Amino acid sequence: MQGQILSSRYQIIEPLGQGGFGKTYLAEDTQLPGYPQCVVKQFNPSFNDPKFLDTARRLFKTEAETLQKLGNHPQIPQLLAHFEQEQEFYLVQQFIDGHTLSQELVSGKCWSQTKVIEFLQDCLNILDFVHSNGVIHRDVKPDNIIRRRQDNKVVLVDFGTVKEVVLAQTQLVNSTVAVGTRGYMPTEQARGKPRITSDIYALGIIAIQALIGVHPVEFQEDENGEFVWQSQANVNPQLAAVIAKMVRYHFKDRYQSAKEVLEELVNIQVTQISRSSKVEYTPTNILNLDEQNTAAKIAPGTEIVTQEKEVLETNNPLEKQSVINNYEEKNVSQTSPSKINSSYVAKTKQTQETSTSIKNTSQNNLTVKLKAFFQSETGKVVSVGLLIGAIATGGMYLFNDKAAKAQEQKRQGAIATLEELKNKKSYEECYQQTDSDEIKQAGISEEERLKIKGECGLSWAQEKASYNEFAEAFDIASEIDDKIPNYNKVQEYKEQWAEAILKQATEIYQKEGNLEKAIATIAQIKSGSSVKGKSLDLKQQWEEDYQKNARLFEASEAAISQGFWDSANSKAQEIINNAKQSHSFYWEQQGLGLKKQAETELKKLSEPNPPKNPDLPKPANSNSVPVADPPIPIKSDPKPEKPKQPTNPVIVEPPPPIDLCDGNNALITGDSCP
């Protein structure tokens, strides 16, 4: 559809994704200035199945009405248009520039509690708005949450599976279609009966995934079906309790509204602040008795505040501060405000003068003592020793300076070697050289070495990817240290290559029907990528799809071999329908082959002159050339046969004569009658 213009207005740029009921495209609005981008969702039902078509029409109508009702919430895409063209349905929505949450939920990487709480609050405010409008989203998952680049806010997208909630009833939706994503969908939703708590459950699952860095399909459960995850997370017990209640197995045990969860999270934040608050202590310098006497002699009349004995003896700063505060409060309470101010200024000035006097006195005393010492015999010997030491130290400095210059030259040479390999595009050799003993001993700092290794490694990985060797590229990038500058760029490439591996595996399954090879390819996506969870889901879908189609194929072949053409045709059509939903070209061709065989035989049965034995089985999958029926001979007119003499002749009495006379003449001959 690339380049196609829909509704004489929206030009398709590129595909964004596809789901069970259609595809999503990036488009441009050609009727607005600047051609702003938008998202076009195409519902592409299978017209071979009337039930499926009715379901698709119902979902299309529901989404259009729901998005219109939700209005202009800043964290929900706006509905721009909806229309039907050539028996296909289209929705046009606001384009959100950003990335999906799946890119942030990397396997093995855990979020902080603060980030999880902020995320929950952001999403719960959206769900509170959605639920208050009588709507259940029914597919809350990382791929349907976009982190908007503009303000870093999350946006909830893809309301293609929403259901109206009859508020007057018990918040129960009677649905004929179980829609959702495995791992994020609770049991009641899997049975086709989603509730408001189903969205809260899905959001709680994402929170656990963020805290422990594990995909939901790998969560552990106890005998009651409750998730066991707290031991894997570094989490506040109160936050853990809130999330655990969000994901309880039975919907009645969960929070019944998003607002309830928001209130609990606010309490957790207040508790965290009060627990993390610290008592700041500023230590007070206390003069000992000698210092007090010295200060008194230098500055007569200066008031020295002496603390109680127990303050000097205790080592607890809080106890010291408590006694000091009590002392100050006692003295302040006995003094008028005016006296406090004047006294404080006088004491401050006197204290500063005292400090200066003590400092000057100490310096003068030290100078006198040093001068007397170096004039003594012992001092002279020490002076000579110091002189010799100074000379030796100078020589050592010169030696160290020369060695440092040599080491720097060695470091620069090692860096030049690596840079030369980079310029020659010998990225693999450059990458391996960074781990050699020669480079490590060249004096290059660890930070600088890892930086060069990361640059060479990423270039080497990109080189591999240019030859479609995405698994090797992903492995190389996975070894790059995450402490290097701009590591987020490495992570972006890893996501791209993981997606490419997934695409390769998908093509192998859909076009070749080789399940084993497809699974082996998908296994190359290692942990550390947000695509890992998606690949696990896809693997399970392929296995289920393959088993279902294989059983239908065997049943259709068996029916053909026994001459049950209607049954064979029905099974073949099921294979074709399944293949269209899973986009499997291989299985579609298999189904079409069987269907052609069955329809050929059914056509023969409907002919005016059917073969003598239409129900006889015919060999299936025969490669022999069919033999044409012999021509029907053209019969000539039969020759008259001589009558056969009977063995016992029968004597028949002659009939009585017929009177042929009429008057005087005969009727026939005209002769005269007697």
C-alpha positions in Angstrom: 0.0 0.0 0.0 3.0 2.3 0.1 2.2 5.5 -1.8 -1.5 4.8 -2.0 -3.8 7.6 -1.2 -6.9 6.7 0.9 -10.1 8.7 1.0 -8.4 11.2 -1.5 -6.4 12.5 1.4 -4.2 10.2 3.4 -1.1 9.0 1.7 0.6 5.8 3.0 4.3 6.2 3.9 5.2 2.9 5.5 3.8 0.0 7.6 4.0 0.2 11.3 2.7 -3.1 12.4 -0.1 -5.6 12.1 -2.5 -7.5 14.4 -5.3 -10.0 14.2 -7.8 -7.7 12.6 -5.7 -5.6 10.3 -2.6 -3.4 9.8 -1.3 0.0 10.9 0.4 2.5 8.6 2.3 5.8 8.9 0.6 8.3 6.6 0.6 12.0 5.6 -2.5 14.2 5.5 -2.1 15.8 2.1 -4.9 18.3 2.6 -3.3 20.1 5.6 -0.3 22.5 5.4 3.0 20.8 5.9 1.6 17.3 5.3 1.4 16.4 9.1 1.9 12.7 9.8 -0.9 10.5 11.1 -1.6 6.8 11.8 -4.0 4.9 9.6 -5.4 1.6 10.9 -6.8 -0.7 8.3 -9.3 -3.4 9.4 -8.9 -6.3 6.9 -11.5 -9.0 7.7 -11.6 -12.3 6.0 -14.8 -12.3 3.9 -14.8 -16.0 3.6 -16.1 -16.2 7.1 -19.3 -14.2 7.8 -18.9 -14.4 11.6 -15.4 -13.0 11.4 -16.6 -10.2 9.2 -19.4 -9.3 11.6 -16.9 -9.3 14.5 -14.5 -7.0 12.5 -17.3 -4.6 11.7 -18.4 -4.5 15.4 -14.8 -3.8 16.6 -14.4 -1.1 14.0 -17.6 0.6 15.0 -16.7 0.2 18.7 -13.3 1.8 18.3 -14.5 4.8 16.4 -17.3 5.5 18.9 -15.0 5.0 21.9 -12.2 7.2 20.6 -14.7 9.9 19.8 -16.2 9.6 23.4 -12.8 9.7 25.1 -12.3 13.2 23.6 -9.1 15.1 23.8 -7.2 13.6 26.7 -3.6 14.7 26.4 -2.3 11.1 26.8 -4.7 9.3 24.4 -4.3 9.8 20.5 -7.0 11.8 19.0 -9.4 10.3 16.4 -9.1 12.4 13.2 -11.3 10.4 10.8 -12.9 7.1 10.1 -14.3 5.7 6.8 -15.0 2.6 4.7 -13.4 2.1 1.3 -13.8 -0.9 -1.0 -15.3 -3.0 1.8 -12.4 -2.3 4.1 -12.5 -0.1 7.2 -10.0 2.6 8.2 -9.4 4.8 11.3 -7.1 7.8 11.2 -5.5 8.8 14.5 -3.0 11.3 15.8 0.7 10.2 15.3 2.7 10.0 18.6 6.4 10.6 18.2 8.3 8.4 20.6 9.1 4.8 21.4 7.2 1.9 22.9 7.7 0.9 26.5 9.0 -2.5 25.3 12.3 -0.8 24.4 12.7 0.3 28.1 11.8 -3.1 29.5 15.0 -4.9 28.8 15.4 -8.5 30.1 17.8 -8.5 33.0 17.6 -4.7 33.6 15.6 -3.6 36.6 13.9 -0.2 37.2 14.2 1.8 40.4 11.2 2.0 42.7 10.9 5.7 42.0 10.6 5.1 38.3 8.0 2.4 38.8 5.9 4.6 41.0 6.0 7.5 38.5 5.1 5.1 35.7 2.2 3.6 37.6 0.8 7.1 38.6 1.1 8.2 35.0 -0.8 5.2 33.6 -3.3 5.0 36.4 -4.4 8.6 35.7 -5.1 7.6 32.1 -7.0 4.5 33.1 -9.0 6.4 35.6 -10.2 8.7 32.8 -10.8 5.8 30.5 -12.8 3.8 33.0 -14.8 6.8 34.1 -16.1 7.0 30.5 -17.4 3.5 30.7 -14.5 1.9 28.6 -12.2 -1.0 29.2 -9.0 -1.0 27.1 -8.5 -4.8 27.3 -4.9 -4.8 25.8 -2.7 -2.8 28.2 0.8 -4.0 27.4 4.3 -2.4 26.7 3.7 -2.3 23.0 0.6 -0.2 23.5 2.3 2.3 25.7 4.4 5.0 24.0 6.9 7.2 25.7 6.3 10.5 24.0 9.6 12.2 23.0 8.2 15.7 23.5 7.6 15.5 27.3 8.6 12.0 28.3 5.0 11.3 29.2 3.4 7.9 28.5 0.5 7.7 25.9 -2.0 4.8 25.9 -2.7 3.7 22.3 -4.5 1.0 20.3 -8.1 1.1 21.5 -9.0 -1.4 18.7 -10.2 -4.0 21.3 -12.1 -1.8 23.7 -15.5 -2.7 25.0 -18.3 -0.6 26.3 -19.1 -1.1 30.0 -22.7 -0.9 31.1 -22.3 1.2 34.2 -25.7 0.3 35.6 -24.7 -3.4 35.6 -21.9 -5.0 37.6 -19.1 -3.7 35.4 -19.4 -6.9 33.4 -19.0 -7.1 29.6 -20.6 -9.9 27.7 -18.1 -10.4 24.9 -17.9 -13.0 22.2 -14.3 -12.4 21.5 -11.4 -13.0 23.9 -9.0 -10.2 23.0 -5.7 -9.5 24.8 -2.0 -10.6 25.0 -0.7 -13.6 26.7 1.1 -12.8 29.9 -0.8 -9.5 30.5 -4.3 -10.9 30.3 -6.1 -12.2 33.4 -8.2 -15.4 33.5 -11.6 -13.6 33.3 -10.5 -11.8 30.2 -9.3 -15.0 28.6 -12.8 -16.3 29.0 -14.2 -13.3 27.1 -15.5 -11.5 30.2 -13.1 -8.5 30.9 -13.6 -6.1 33.7 -12.1 -2.8 34.8 -9.8 -4.7 37.1 -8.4 -6.5 34.0 -6.7 -3.3 33.0 -5.4 -2.8 36.5 -4.1 -6.4 36.4 -2.2 -5.8 33.2 -0.6 -2.6 34.5 0.6 -4.4 37.6 2.2 -7.1 35.5 4.2 -4.5 33.7 5.3 -3.0 37.0 6.6 -6.5 38.1 8.3 -6.9 34.8 10.1 -3.6 35.3 11.1 -4.4 38.9 12.6 -7.8 38.3 13.6 -7.6 34.6 11.8 -10.8 33.6 9.1 -11.3 30.9 5.6 -12.2 32.3 5.5 -15.6 30.6 8.5 -16.5 32.9 6.9 -15.4 36.1 6.7 -18.1 38.9 3.4 -19.0 40.5 2.3 -20.7 43.7 -0.3 -23.4 44.1 -3.1 -20.8 44.1 -2.0 -19.2 40.9 -0.6 -16.1 42.6 2.7 -14.7 41.3 5.9 -15.2 43.4 8.3 -12.3 42.6 9.0 -10.2 45.7 12.2 -12.0 46.5 13.6 -11.1 43.1 13.0 -7.4 43.5 14.6 -4.7 45.7 11.3 -3.1 46.6 9.6 -1.4 49.5 7.2 -3.8 51.3 4.4 -1.3 50.9 4.9 -1.0 47.2 5.2 -4.7 46.8 1.9 -5.2 48.6 0.1 -2.7 46.3 1.4 -4.3 43.2 0.6 -7.8 44.5 -3.0 -6.7 45.1 -3.2 -5.3 41.5 -2.3 -8.8 40.1 -4.3 -11.1 42.3 -5.7 -14.1 40.5 -9.4 -13.5 41.2 -10.7 -10.1 40.1 -12.6 -9.6 43.4 -9.4 -9.6 45.3 -7.9 -6.7 43.3 -8.3 -3.0 43.5 -11.7 -2.1 42.0 -10.6 1.2 40.5 -7.5 3.0 39.4 -8.2 5.8 41.9 -7.8 3.3 44.8 -4.3 2.4 43.6 -3.4 6.0 43.2 -4.3 6.7 46.8 -2.2 3.8 48.0 0.8 5.0 46.0 0.6 8.5 47.5 0.8 7.1 51.0 3.9 5.0 50.0 5.6 8.2 48.8 4.9 10.1 52.0 6.2 7.2 54.0 9.4 7.0 52.0 10.1 10.6 52.5 9.6 10.5 56.3 11.8 7.4 56.6 14.6 8.8 54.5 14.7 12.2 56.3 17.9 12.7 58.4 18.7 14.8 61.4 21.4 17.3 60.3 24.0 17.9 63.0 26.5 20.7 63.0 29.3 19.9 65.5 30.2 22.6 68.1 33.9 23.1 68.8 34.6 23.0 72.5 37.8 24.4 74.0 39.6 22.4 76.6 40.7 24.1 79.9 44.2 24.9 78.6 42.8 26.6 75.5 40.3 28.4 77.6 43.1 29.8 79.9 45.2 30.7 76.9 42.4 32.6 75.3 41.6 34.3 78.6 45.1 35.5 79.0 45.3 36.8 75.4 41.9 38.5 75.5 41.1 39.5 79.0 37.4 40.0 79.8 36.3 37.5 77.0 33.5 35.3 78.3 34.2 31.6 77.7 31.2 29.3 77.7 32.2 26.0 79.4 29.9 22.9 78.7 29.0 20.4 81.4 31.4 17.5 82.0 29.0 14.9 80.7 29.0 16.5 77.2 32.8 16.2 77.0 32.7 12.6 78.0 29.9 11.4 75.6 30.7 10.3 72.0 27.1 10.7 70.8 26.8 13.9 68.7 23.0 14.0 69.2 23.5 14.0 73.0 26.1 16.7 72.7 23.8 18.8 70.6 20.9 18.2 73.0 22.9 19.5 76.0 24.1 22.4 74.0 20.6 23.3 72.9 19.3 23.0 76.5 22.1 25.3 77.7 21.4 27.9 75.1 17.6 27.8 75.7 18.2 28.2 79.4 20.5 31.2 79.0 18.3 32.8 76.2 15.2 32.4 78.3 16.8 34.5 81.1 17.9 37.3 78.8 15.8 40.0 77.2 15.8 40.2 73.4 17.7 43.5 73.3 20.4 42.1 75.5 20.6 38.9 73.4 21.3 40.8 70.3 23.9 43.2 71.7 25.5 40.4 73.7 25.6 38.1 70.6 27.4 40.8 68.5 29.9 41.6 71.2 30.7 38.0 71.9 31.1 37.2 68.1 33.5 40.1 67.7 35.5 39.1 70.8 35.6 35.4 69.6 37.0 36.5 66.2 39.7 38.6 67.9 40.5 35.7 70.2 40.9 33.3 67.3 43.3 35.7 65.5 45.4 36.3 68.6 45.7 32.5 69.2 46.8 31.9 65.6 49.4 34.7 65.7 50.8 33.6 69.0 51.2 30.0 67.8 53.0 31.1 64.6 55.5 33.2 66.6 56.3 30.5 69.1 56.9 28.0 66.3 59.3 30.3 64.5 61.4 30.9 67.7 61.6 27.2 68.5 62.7 26.2 64.9 65.4 28.8 64.9 66.8 27.7 68.2 66.7 24.0 67.1 68.7 24.5 63.8 71.4 26.5 65.7 72.0 23.5 67.9 74.4 20.6 67.0 71.6 18.3 66.4 69.9 20.8 64.2 73.0 21.2 62.1 73.1 17.4 61.4 69.5 17.4 60.5 70.1 20.4 58.1 72.7 18.5 56.2 70.4 15.4 56.0 67.6 17.5 54.6 69.9 19.1 52.0 71.1 15.6 50.8 67.5 14.4 50.7 66.4 17.4 48.7 69.2 16.7 46.1 68.2 13.0 45.9 64.6 13.9 45.6 65.4 16.2 42.7 67.3 13.4 40.9 64.4 11.0 41.6 62.0 13.6 40.2 64.0 13.9 37.0 64.1 10.1 36.7 60.3 9.8 37.3 59.6 12.6 34.8 61.6 10.7 32.1 59.8 7.4 32.9 56.4 9.2 32.7 57.2 10.7 29.3 58.2 7.2 28.0 54.9 5.8 29.4 52.9 8.5 27.7 54.6 7.9 24.4 53.8 4.2 24.8 50.1 5.1 25.5 49.9 7.4 22.5 51.5 4.7 20.3 48.9 2.1 21.4 46.0 4.6 20.7 47.5 5.4 17.3 47.6 1.7 16.5 43.9 1.2 17.4 42.9 4.3 15.5 44.8 3.1 12.4 42.9 -0.2 12.5 39.6 1.7 12.8 40.6 3.9 9.8 41.4 0.8 7.8 38.0 -0.6 8.8 39.7 -3.6 10.4 37.0 -3.5 13.1 37.3 -7.1 14.2 41.1 -6.8 14.8 40.7 -3.5 16.5 38.0 -5.0 18.8 40.2 -7.9 19.7 43.3 -5.8 20.2 41.7 -3.7 22.9 41.7 -6.9 25.1 45.4 -7.7 24.4 48.0 -7.5 27.2 50.0 -5.1 25.0 47.2 -2.5 25.0 46.3 -3.1 28.7 49.9 -2.5 29.7 50.3 0.6 27.5 49.0 2.9 30.2 45.6 3.5 28.6 43.0 4.2 31.2 40.2 1.6 31.5 37.6 4.2 30.6 39.5 5.1 27.4 40.1 1.4 26.5 36.4 0.5 26.9 35.4 3.5 24.8 37.7 2.4 21.9 36.5 -1.2 22.3 32.9 -0.1 22.1 33.5 2.0 18.9 35.3 -0.9 17.2 32.8 -3.4 18.4 29.8 -1.4 17.2 31.4 -0.9 13.8 32.2 -4.6 13.6 28.6 -5.4 14.5 27.2 -3.0 11.9 29.4 -4.6 9.3 27.9 -8.0 10.2 24.4 -6.6 10.0 25.1 -5.3 6.5 25.5 -8.9 5.4 22.2 -9.8 7.1 24.2 -11.6 9.9 22.0 -10.1 12.5 22.5 -12.8 15.2 26.3 -12.3 15.1 25.8 -8.5 15.2 23.6 -8.8 18.2 26.1 -11.1 20.0 29.0 -8.6 19.4 27.0 -5.7 20.6 25.9 -7.6 23.7 29.6 -7.8 24.8 30.1 -4.0 24.7 30.4 -2.6 28.2 27.3 -0.5 29.2 29.6 2.1 30.9 30.8 3.5 27.7 29.5 6.9 26.5 26.4 6.8 24.3 25.7 3.2 25.2 22.0 3.9 24.4 23.1 4.0 20.7 24.4 0.4 21.1 21.1 -0.6 22.7 19.1 0.9 19.9 21.1 -1.1 17.3 20.6 -4.3 19.4 16.8 -3.7 19.3 17.0 -3.2 15.5 19.0 -6.4 15.0 16.7 -8.4 17.3 13.7 -7.2 15.3 15.6 -8.3 12.1 16.2 -11.8 13.5 12.5 -12.0 14.4 11.6 -11.0 10.9 13.9 -13.6 9.4 12.3 -16.3 11.6 8.8 -15.1 10.6 9.6 -15.4 6.9 11.0 -18.9 7.4 7.8 -20.1 9.1 5.3 -18.2 6.9 7.0 -18.9 3.5 8.7 -22.2 4.0 6.6 -23.7 6.8 9.8 -24.9 8.5 8.9 -24.7 12.1 12.2 -26.2 13.4 14.3 -23.8 11.5 12.2 -20.8 12.5 12.4 -21.7 16.2 16.2 -22.2 15.9 16.5 -18.7 14.3 14.3 -17.1 16.9 16.4 -18.6 19.7 19.3 -16.4 18.5 17.6 -13.5 20.2 19.3 -13.4 23.6 18.2 -11.9 26.9 18.9 -8.2 27.0 16.4 -7.2 24.4 12.8 -6.1 24.6 12.1 -8.3 21.6 12.8 -11.4 23.6 9.4 -11.5 25.2 7.7 -10.9 21.8 9.8 -13.8 20.3 8.6 -16.2 23.1 5.0 -15.3 22.3 5.5 -15.8 18.6 7.2 -19.1 19.1 4.2 -20.4 21.0 1.8 -19.1 18.4 3.7 -20.9 15.6 3.8 -24.2 17.5 0.0 -24.0 18.1 -0.7 -23.0 14.5 1.5 -25.7 13.1 -0.1 -28.5 15.2 -3.6 -27.3 14.3 -2.9 -27.1 10.5 -1.0 -30.4 10.5 -3.9 -32.2 12.1 -6.3 -30.7 9.6 -4.0 -31.6 6.7 -3.8 -35.2 7.8 -7.6 -35.3 8.2 -8.2 -33.9 4.7 -5.8 -36.3 3.1 -7.5 -39.2 4.8 -10.9 -38.0 3.6 -9.6 -37.8 0.1 -8.2 -41.3 0.2 -11.6 -42.6 1.3 -13.6 -40.6 -1.2 -15.2 -38.3 1.4 -14.8 -35.2 -0.8 -17.1 -32.9 1.2 -15.2 -33.5 4.4 -11.8 -33.1 2.6 -12.9 -29.8 1.1 -14.1 -28.5 4.5 -10.8 -29.4 6.3 -8.9 -27.8 3.4 -10.9 -24.6 3.8 -10.1 -24.5 7.5 -6.4 -24.6 6.7 -6.8 -21.8 4.3 -8.6 -19.6 6.8 -6.0 -20.3 9.5 -3.2 -19.5 7.1 -4.8 -16.1 6.2 -5.0 -15.1 9.8 -1.4 -16.1 10.6 -0.2 -14.8 7.2 1.3 -18.3 6.4 1.9 -18.6 2.7 3.1 -22.2 3.1 -0.1 -23.4 4.8 -2.3 -21.5 2.5 -0.7 -23.3 -0.5 -1.1 -26.7 1.2 -4.8 -26.0 1.9 -5.4 -24.8 -1.7 -3.8 -28.0 -3.1 -6.1 -30.2 -1.0 -9.1 -28.1 -1.8 -8.5 -28.4 -5.6 -8.4 -32.2 -5.4 -11.6 -32.4 -3.4 -13.5 -29.9 -5.7 -12.4 -31.7 -8.8 -13.9 -34.9 -7.5 -17.1 -33.2 -6.4 -17.4 -31.7 -9.9 -17.3 -35.1 -11.4 -20.1 -36.3 -9.2 -22.3 -33.4 -10.3 -21.9 -34.3 -14.1 -24.9 -35.8 -16.0 -23.1 -39.1 -16.7 -21.1 -39.8 -13.6 -18.5 -42.7 -13.7 -19.8 -46.1 -12.9 -18.1 -46.2 -9.5 -17.8 -42.6 -8.3 -17.2 -43.6 -4.7 -14.2 -45.8 -5.3 -11.1 -44.3 -3.6 -8.4 -42.8 -5.7 -4.7 -42.6 -4.8 -3.8 -39.4 -3.0 -0.9 -37.3 -4.1 -0.4 -39.4 -7.2 2.3 -38.1 -9.6 1.2 -40.4 -12.5 -0.2 -39.0 -15.7 -4.0 -39.6 -15.8 -5.1 -41.9 -18.6 -7.9 -40.5 -20.8 -11.2 -42.4 -21.1 -11.5 -44.5 -24.3 -13.5 -42.8 -27.1 -17.2 -43.8 -27.4 -17.6 -45.7 -30.8 -20.2 -44.3 -33.2 -22.7 -46.9 -34.1 -24.1 -47.3 -37.7 -27.7 -48.0 -38.5 -28.5 -51.6 -37.8 -29.0 -54.0 -40.7 -32.4 -55.8 -41.0 -32.2 -59.3 -39.7 -33.9 -62.3 -41.1 -36.8 -63.5 -39.0 -36.0 -66.6 -37.2 -38.1 -69.8 -37.7 -39.7 -70.8 -34.6 -38.9 -74.3 -33.4 -42.5 -75.3 -33.0 -44.6 -73.4 -35.5 -48.0 -72.2 -34.4 -50.9 -72.8 -36.9 -53.1 -69.8 -36.9 -56.7 -69.9 -38.3 -57.3 -67.5 -41.2 -59.6 -64.6 -40.3 -63.0 -64.5 -41.9 -63.2 -62.8 -45.3 -64.0 -59.1 -45.3 -66.8 -57.9 -47.5 -65.2 -55.3 -49.7 -68.2 -54.7 -52.0 -70.3 -51.8 -51.8 -73.2 -52.3 -54.1 -72.1 -53.5 -57.4 -68.4 -52.5 -57.3 -65.5 -53.4 -55.0 -64.2 -50.6 -52.7 -60.5 -51.1 -53.6 -60.2 -52.7 -57.0 -63.3 -51.4 -58.6 -64.2 -54.7 -60.1 -67.8 -55.9 -60.3 -69.1 -57.7 -57.3 -71.2 -60.9 -57.7 
